[in-house]
């Protein structure tokens, strides 16, 4: 019997890209194509690109060129947002054999098998849906439930790259999570471009989806991906009464200045955002709120920036993804007047980084002394001492020192004891024994 083809899957960008990569891995395995990771040889390389910023475009091209250099004999398949926006240019890149747009990416496996004449070998099929995830050193699974966005924030190219909104039927999502849990996955993240718009085309909403997942699966830990702050459905906070729904929300703010938010065409003002966060923290114990902030948006004055710093400090975010604005061709913001000088943007980024360090440290210190569950995701050694890492239910990074030498992907009871010297993560010690391995 001839050996199966081997495919290596790579991505950068959002969690949705990661979810799509995991789905492709499952699809290839069902065709008898083996998913490999690390430095293993491969016959196929599939790259899910990102185009949200010019830096993401640069990195996407860098990854595909590096892949071709390292595996010159492998067939190279490109998909993702950059593939939708610049298909012809990507097709001309050295080594690229196939470009699959976002519109066709749900059929990527079938398209690739046919276009590249890869023989299906069902006798070698692997039906363990979690193995592609584990092969890439991951434990947390991302499940795509929605694509596309109806809104047009002036800085965002995603609407053009992803197209109209489309929701995945509830039964399909439930079945996918059941399969992942059956394969050993302990934690799932629901993802989408406009996650809060889930179900607008199905007659349901995000709350209804979460209720069904919690009621009809036994997944131990369920997370919600990035969620626009104007999109929370009725009854949303009550969902967290089920302890399997993790108390963390990523609510993109983008700016703490209402004047800047208006130029961004954002649909939530700062006062509304503050009320939302206050209600969430009142309803959900230990709720950790994280966010995105764009620095140096066109026309952002010193007063606008001071408002952003003051607002971010008041919100006590557990983390902030900081983006230095750069014009993205094809967006309305790229044509706005009054660009911000690069040196000013750099200084503002540094100021926000300093604020973030203090804010994150305060959030972590507030957790010291508590006992929580930890999904052990990786293991390593430092100074001859074994340690393991993972995240608390409210998505704070933890280093667990001592205890048994588990192999990962286990839920452990731990006590949070301190914050490390760098102020980057929480230190913890094991409490009792880890749950038994398996499903």
C-alpha positions in Angstrom: 0.0 0.0 0.0 1.4 3.4 -0.9 1.8 5.9 1.9 -0.7 8.7 2.4 0.0 12.3 1.5 1.0 14.6 4.3 -0.3 18.1 4.8 1.1 20.9 7.0 -1.4 23.6 8.1 -0.3 27.2 8.9 -2.2 30.4 9.8 -1.9 33.8 11.2 -4.4 36.4 12.3 -7.7 35.8 14.0 -9.2 32.9 15.9 -11.6 32.4 13.0 -8.6 31.5 10.8 -7.5 29.0 13.4 -11.0 27.5 13.4 -11.0 27.1 9.7 -7.6 25.5 9.8 -8.8 22.9 12.3 -11.8 22.1 10.0 -9.5 21.6 7.1 -7.4 19.3 9.1 -10.4 17.1 9.9 -11.4 17.2 6.2 -8.0 16.1 5.0 -7.8 13.3 7.5 -11.1 11.9 6.3 -9.6 11.7 2.8 -6.7 9.8 4.1 -4.2 12.7 4.1 -2.1 12.8 7.2 -1.8 16.1 9.1 1.7 16.8 10.3 3.2 19.6 12.4 6.5 21.1 13.4 9.5 20.4 11.2 8.0 17.2 9.7 8.2 16.7 5.9 5.0 17.4 4.0 3.6 17.0 0.4 1.1 19.8 0.8 1.2 23.1 2.7 -2.0 25.1 3.3 -1.7 28.7 4.5 -4.7 30.7 5.8 -3.7 34.3 5.3 -4.7 37.5 7.0 -5.1 41.0 5.5 -6.5 43.1 8.4 -3.4 45.4 8.3 -0.5 46.0 6.0 1.7 44.2 8.5 -0.6 41.2 8.3 -0.2 41.2 4.6 3.6 41.4 4.9 3.6 38.5 7.3 1.3 36.4 5.2 3.6 36.8 2.2 6.6 36.1 4.4 5.1 32.8 5.6 4.3 31.5 2.2 7.7 32.4 0.9 9.4 30.7 3.8 7.2 27.6 3.4 8.3 27.4 -0.3 12.0 27.7 0.7 11.8 25.1 3.4 9.6 22.6 1.5 10.3 23.4 -2.2 8.8 20.1 -3.3 5.5 20.6 -1.5 2.3 21.8 -3.3 1.4 25.2 -1.8 -2.3 26.2 -1.3 -3.2 29.7 -0.2 -6.5 30.8 1.2 -7.8 33.4 3.7 -8.5 37.1 3.5 -5.4 38.0 1.5 -6.3 35.3 -1.0 -9.7 37.0 -1.5 -8.3 40.5 -1.9 -5.2 39.8 -4.0 -5.8 36.4 -5.6 -4.0 37.2 -8.9 -0.9 38.5 -7.2 -0.7 35.5 -4.9 -1.1 33.1 -7.8 2.1 34.6 -9.3 4.2 34.0 -6.1 6.8 31.4 -6.6 5.7 27.9 -5.6 2.0 28.7 -5.2 -0.1 25.9 -6.8 -3.6 26.9 -5.8 -5.4 30.0 -4.4 -8.8 29.4 -2.7 -10.9 32.5 -1.9 -12.9 32.9 1.3 -16.1 32.3 -0.7 -14.9 28.8 -1.5 -12.8 28.0 1.7 -15.5 25.7 3.2 -14.8 23.4 0.2 -11.0 23.9 0.3 -10.2 20.2 0.9 -12.4 19.0 -2.0 -11.1 21.7 -4.3 -7.5 20.9 -3.5 -7.9 17.2 -3.8 -9.5 17.6 -7.3 -7.3 20.5 -8.7 -4.0 19.0 -7.5 -5.1 15.4 -8.4 -4.4 14.0 -4.9 -5.8 10.5 -4.6 -8.2 10.0 -1.8 -7.2 7.0 0.4 -10.2 6.3 2.6 -8.6 3.1 3.9 -6.1 5.4 5.7 -8.7 7.9 6.9 -8.4 9.0 10.5 -11.7 9.9 12.2 -10.3 11.4 15.4 -11.3 15.0 14.8 -9.0 16.3 17.5 -5.8 14.8 16.2 -5.0 17.6 13.8 -5.2 20.0 16.7 -3.0 17.9 19.0 -0.5 17.3 16.2 0.0 21.1 16.1 0.6 21.3 19.8 -2.7 22.8 20.7 -5.4 21.8 23.2 -8.0 24.6 22.9 -10.3 24.1 19.8 -11.8 27.0 17.9 -15.2 26.3 16.3 -16.4 28.6 13.5 -20.1 29.4 14.0 -20.4 32.6 11.8 -18.7 34.4 9.0 -19.0 37.9 7.4 -20.1 41.2 8.8 -22.9 43.6 8.1 -21.1 46.7 9.5 -18.4 48.8 7.9 -16.0 50.3 10.4 -13.9 52.7 8.4 -10.6 51.0 9.3 -11.7 47.5 8.5 -11.1 45.5 5.3 -12.8 42.4 6.6 -16.2 43.2 5.2 -14.7 43.1 1.7 -12.6 40.0 2.4 -15.3 38.0 4.2 -18.5 39.0 2.5 -22.1 38.7 3.7 -23.0 37.3 7.1 -23.6 33.5 7.2 -24.4 31.5 10.3 -23.7 27.8 10.9 -26.8 25.9 11.9 -27.1 25.2 15.6 -27.2 21.4 15.1 -24.0 21.5 13.2 -22.2 23.4 15.9 -23.5 21.1 18.6 -22.4 18.0 16.6 -18.9 19.5 16.0 -18.4 20.2 19.7 -19.5 16.7 20.6 -17.0 15.2 18.1 -14.2 17.4 19.5 -15.1 16.4 23.1 -15.2 12.8 22.1 -11.7 13.2 20.7 -10.3 14.5 24.0 -10.8 18.3 23.7 -11.6 19.9 27.0 -12.1 23.5 25.9 -13.9 25.1 22.9 -14.0 28.7 21.7 -16.9 29.9 19.6 -15.6 32.2 16.8 -17.0 34.4 14.1 -16.3 37.7 12.3 -19.5 39.3 13.7 -20.2 36.8 16.5 -22.9 38.8 18.0 -24.8 38.7 14.7 -25.0 34.9 14.9 -28.3 33.5 13.8 -29.7 36.7 12.2 -30.2 34.5 9.1 -31.5 31.5 11.0 -34.1 33.0 13.3 -32.0 32.4 16.5 -29.3 34.4 18.3 -26.0 33.8 20.1 -27.6 33.2 23.5 -29.8 30.5 22.0 -26.7 28.8 20.5 -24.8 28.9 23.8 -27.8 27.5 25.6 -28.0 24.6 23.2 -24.3 23.9 23.4 -24.3 23.9 27.2 -27.5 21.7 27.3 -26.6 19.2 24.6 -22.8 18.7 25.0 -20.6 17.8 28.0 -17.7 20.1 27.0 -16.0 21.1 30.3 -15.1 24.6 29.2 -16.8 26.9 26.7 -15.4 30.3 25.7 -16.8 33.1 23.5 -14.6 34.8 21.0 -14.4 38.5 20.3 -17.8 40.1 20.6 -18.8 43.6 19.5 -20.0 45.6 22.6 -23.3 46.6 21.0 -24.3 43.0 20.1 -25.0 41.2 23.4 -28.4 39.4 23.1 -31.1 39.4 25.7 -30.4 37.0 28.6 -26.7 37.0 27.9 -25.4 37.5 31.4 -27.6 34.7 32.8 -25.8 32.2 30.6 -22.8 32.5 32.9 -24.7 30.8 35.7 -23.4 27.6 34.1 -19.8 27.4 35.4 -18.7 25.7 32.1 -19.1 29.1 30.3 -15.8 30.8 31.1 -16.0 34.3 32.7 -14.0 36.2 30.0 -15.1 38.6 27.3 -13.1 40.3 24.6 -15.0 43.5 23.8 -13.2 45.6 21.2 -13.2 49.3 22.2 -10.8 50.7 19.6 -10.7 54.2 21.2 -11.7 55.9 24.4 -12.6 59.1 22.5 -16.2 59.4 21.2 -15.0 61.8 18.5 -12.5 59.1 17.2 -15.2 56.4 17.5 -17.5 58.4 15.3 -14.8 58.7 12.6 -14.3 54.9 12.9 -18.0 54.4 12.4 -18.2 52.4 15.6 -21.7 51.8 17.1 -20.9 52.1 20.8 -19.9 55.2 22.7 -17.7 55.1 25.7 -20.5 55.7 28.2 -22.4 52.7 26.8 -19.3 50.6 26.9 -18.7 51.5 30.6 -22.3 50.6 31.5 -21.9 47.3 29.7 -18.7 46.4 31.6 -20.2 47.5 34.9 -23.3 45.3 34.4 -21.1 42.4 33.3 -18.9 42.6 36.4 -22.0 42.8 38.7 -23.5 39.8 37.0 -20.4 37.5 36.6 -17.9 37.0 39.4 -14.3 37.5 38.4 -15.3 38.6 34.9 -12.1 39.5 33.0 -12.7 42.0 30.2 -10.0 42.4 27.5 -10.1 44.7 24.5 -8.5 46.2 21.3 -7.3 49.8 21.0 -6.1 51.4 17.8 -3.4 54.1 18.4 -3.0 57.1 16.1 -6.2 56.9 14.1 -6.3 59.9 11.6 -7.3 63.1 13.4 -6.6 61.7 16.9 -5.7 64.8 18.9 -3.7 64.9 22.2 -7.0 65.5 23.9 -8.5 62.4 22.2 -5.5 60.4 23.3 -5.8 61.5 26.9 -9.4 60.5 26.9 -8.4 57.0 25.7 -5.8 56.6 28.4 -8.1 57.8 31.1 -10.9 55.5 29.9 -8.7 52.5 29.5 -7.4 53.0 33.1 -10.9 53.3 34.4 -12.0 50.1 32.7 -9.2 48.0 34.4 -8.7 45.7 31.4 -7.0 42.4 31.9 -5.3 42.8 28.5 -5.3 45.2 25.6 -4.3 44.3 22.0 -2.6 47.5 20.9 -2.5 48.3 17.2 -0.6 51.2 15.8 -2.8 52.5 13.0 -1.5 52.2 9.5 -3.6 53.0 6.4 -5.2 49.9 4.8 -5.8 50.3 1.1 -9.5 49.9 0.2 -10.8 51.2 3.5 -12.5 54.6 4.1 -10.1 55.5 6.9 -7.2 55.4 4.4 -8.6 58.5 2.8 -9.2 60.5 6.0 -7.2 63.7 6.5 -4.8 64.5 9.4 -2.6 61.4 9.6 -0.7 61.0 12.9 3.1 61.2 12.8 4.9 57.9 13.3 6.9 59.2 16.3 3.7 60.4 18.0 2.1 57.0 17.4 5.1 55.2 18.9 5.1 57.4 22.0 1.4 56.8 22.5 1.8 53.1 22.1 4.5 53.2 24.8 2.3 55.1 27.1 -0.6 52.6 26.6 1.8 49.7 27.2 2.8 51.2 30.5 -0.8 51.6 31.5 -1.6 48.1 30.4 1.2 46.7 32.6 -0.2 48.3 35.7 -3.8 47.3 34.8 -2.9 43.7 34.0 -0.9 43.4 37.2 -3.8 44.7 39.3 -6.2 42.2 37.7 -3.9 39.3 38.4 -3.1 40.3 42.0 -6.9 40.4 42.7 -6.9 36.7 42.0 -4.2 35.7 44.4 -5.4 33.2 47.1 -8.2 31.8 45.0 -8.7 28.2 43.9 -9.6 27.7 40.3 -9.5 25.1 37.5 -6.6 25.3 35.0 -6.5 23.7 31.6 -2.9 22.5 31.5 -1.7 23.3 28.0 2.1 22.9 28.0 5.0 21.7 30.0 8.7 22.8 30.2 11.6 23.1 32.5 13.4 26.1 33.9 16.4 25.9 36.2 15.8 22.2 36.5 12.3 22.8 37.9 9.3 21.4 36.0 6.5 23.8 35.4 3.3 23.8 33.4 1.2 26.6 31.9 -2.4 27.3 31.0 -5.2 29.8 31.7 -7.6 30.4 34.5 -11.3 30.3 33.6 -11.2 34.1 33.2 -8.3 33.8 30.8 -5.3 34.9 32.9 -2.0 33.2 32.2 -0.7 30.8 34.8 2.5 29.0 35.5 2.1 26.0 37.7 5.2 24.8 39.5 5.6 21.4 41.1 3.2 18.4 41.4 3.0 15.5 39.1 4.4 15.4 35.5 1.2 15.4 33.5 1.5 15.4 29.7 -0.9 18.2 29.1 -4.6 18.6 28.1 -5.8 18.0 31.7 -8.0 20.1 33.9 -6.2 20.7 37.2 -7.4 22.3 40.5 -4.8 24.9 41.5 -4.3 27.7 44.1 -3.1 31.0 42.8 -0.3 32.1 45.0 1.6 35.0 43.5 2.5 37.0 40.4 5.9 36.4 38.8 8.6 39.0 39.0 8.0 40.3 35.5 4.3 40.8 36.2 3.3 38.8 33.2 1.6 35.7 34.7 0.2 34.2 37.9 2.1 31.5 39.8 0.1 28.6 41.2 0.5 25.3 43.0 -1.6 22.1 42.5 -4.4 21.2 44.8 -5.2 17.5 45.1 -4.8 15.3 42.0 -5.5 16.1 38.4 -8.6 14.7 36.7 -8.0 11.3 35.1 -6.7 11.4 31.5 -9.0 10.5 28.7 -12.5 11.7 27.8 
